[in-house]
Amino acid sequence: MNAATDACPSPKLHTRLRLWEFADRYIFEPVDGLADLFLSVDRTNGSMKLVEELPPRSPATNPKVRIVFGVVGVLKLAVRSYFLVITDRDCVGSYLGHAIFRLTGLKVLPCNKSVNASAEQKKMETEFSELLDAAERTIGLYFSYDVNLTLTSQRLHDLGDEFKSLPLWRQAEQRFLWNSFLLEPLIENKLHQYLLPVIQGSFQSIHAEVGSEKVHVTLIARRCTRRIGTRMWRRGADPEGYAANFVESEQIMQSKEFTASYVQVRGSMPFLWEQIVDLTYKPSFDVVRVEEAPRVLERHFHDLQKKYGAVVAVDLVNTHGGEGRLYERYAKSIEPILSEDIRFVHFDFHQICGHIHFERLSQLYDQIEDYLKKHGYFLSNSKSEKMKGQTGTVRTNCVDCLDRTNVTQNMIGRKILESQLQQIGVLVDNNTISDYPAFDADYKVLWANHGDAISTQYSGTPALKGDFVRYGKRTTQGILNDLWNAMARYYLNNFADGTKQDAMDLLQGHHISSVSRDMATPTKGLLENCRSFRLVFALLLAAMVFMIMSLKKARNDVFHLVLSLLWSGFCFGIMRYVKTNGRKFTNRPRFHLSRH
């Protein structure tokens, strides 16, 4: 998104709007006192303009009226346009003194009365519109009307007043601006008071007392949109070096009029690899275009250096099996760029920690302690003067960058927080967070919720190993929860995530190339895949029932014995066919997009 900088100060964003739904238009009426003009949207073609008054109303028109809290953006498809509006919100805390809201209600308003479209275009538009139901259920969206949530505390501090006077959407870090594509039509129409930046991720905060001092800790996750997606359908990196499930986590501490923060990141192993669902519990890992791995990885790390400074890459995967092959490719590809500012540390989490001995992560900390102390963290005093700066970050990954990664990031965050509290005199001598049970318990929950939020957005379930983060130990209930969540992930990966992936691509504008290239030949719909699986399952179940019925009568009747053998063969044949063609029965994304 490019636009010239306005000479005049940026107007305040609308915080509350009355939405009038007339037969021919939508009218957004500001009720926050920030403007007298109304936004009118034509329901025929989606065109927008500002008007001075509402259209005449009568009992015959009877418009529907509701309150909304902002416009997330506009989705323009081949035939129709759709307005996405916030119907509900929750205030979840504050960031640098400004209120932060979680989006809890998202509504899609169609402008779908166009009649100048071909039958094929309308058919494809119908398929796209089915995905909007999934889009309305998007979770983990946060926004503020007053402060830029996409930038870290250190970055906001270092930027000048001129930059801070820009509209929020112009200040935004594009890779974390979830509704970047959706805002474009509003920018084109210069609707500045409706341009509300939204991030996807998490926003958690706790207040605690440590001795006689009050401590406020905030944890923010910012999810990158460059290779956004679901667990199995977005793995590795793309040719530009953007990694799947890349998340920036910022931990902010405020106490005694000091503000400190530490930023660390996670992301899929940054080369081309995939793991395509095929009904098996753990599909095989495949490295794609092996010869390009060093180039892609170099792009990824050089981009990290520009944004964060030095980088230590902590790899937590196994050294054997499929994960071992990924580790070997990662280690070999990163070797040419290793330097003083780029380090690689491999830590076989499962081999060293097993399933219960997570305290052994101290061995990993010993390997990176010198790096953490050298590159520090951001710290400012009561006068907003910068006392220290963070000059490097830790990049952590496992296979999913969820469970092992969250446990490890929690450990690093805890060590950094203790160092910050010691520097400003809240913790003295050799005291740690564990010496204050109430604070310790709240801090564990903070990171557990953080991990659950990221995991749910990527995999569909809360994080595994969450009981250790939440309680500091593995529990029987936690292990049972992990088993349940593992089964839920299997189901979602195979039978639901294709639709979810398409909804994500639709909202991010990643579907554009598919629309323009294959408008007349859409891929096989996801519902057809679902039906084919249900048909096979029904045939298998029927065959098993008939086989059992025949077996019951087979003792006294050779005919039924033969029948039972035939039904057994039929069952075996179906199972063999499904196993051989597993990928055909999964819920796959429908857009004709390259996986890499």
CORDA-V728879 format. One record per helix or strand of 2 or more residues. SS is the DSSP state (2 for helix, 1 for strand). FROM is the first residue (numbers start at 1). TO is the last residue. If there is no record, write none. Layout:
ss=SS from=FROM to=TO
ss=SS from=FROM to=TO
//
This chain:
ss=1 from=17 to=21
ss=1 from=25 to=30
ss=1 from=38 to=42
ss=1 from=48 to=51
ss=1 from=64 to=68
ss=1 from=71 to=76
ss=1 from=81 to=95
ss=1 from=98 to=111
ss=2 from=119 to=136
ss=1 from=141 to=143
ss=2 from=153 to=158
ss=2 from=161 to=164
ss=2 from=168 to=171
ss=2 from=174 to=176
ss=2 from=180 to=188
ss=2 from=192 to=194
ss=1 from=198 to=210
ss=1 from=213 to=223
ss=1 from=247 to=255
ss=1 from=258 to=266
ss=1 from=273 to=274
ss=1 from=286 to=287
ss=2 from=290 to=308
ss=1 from=310 to=315
ss=2 from=321 to=337
ss=1 from=342 to=346
ss=2 from=349 to=353
ss=2 from=358 to=375
ss=1 from=378 to=380
ss=1 from=386 to=388
ss=1 from=392 to=397
ss=2 from=403 to=423
ss=2 from=433 to=435
ss=2 from=437 to=459
ss=2 from=466 to=471
ss=2 from=476 to=495
ss=2 from=497 to=508
ss=2 from=512 to=517
ss=2 from=526 to=553
ss=2 from=558 to=580
ss=2 from=582 to=585
//
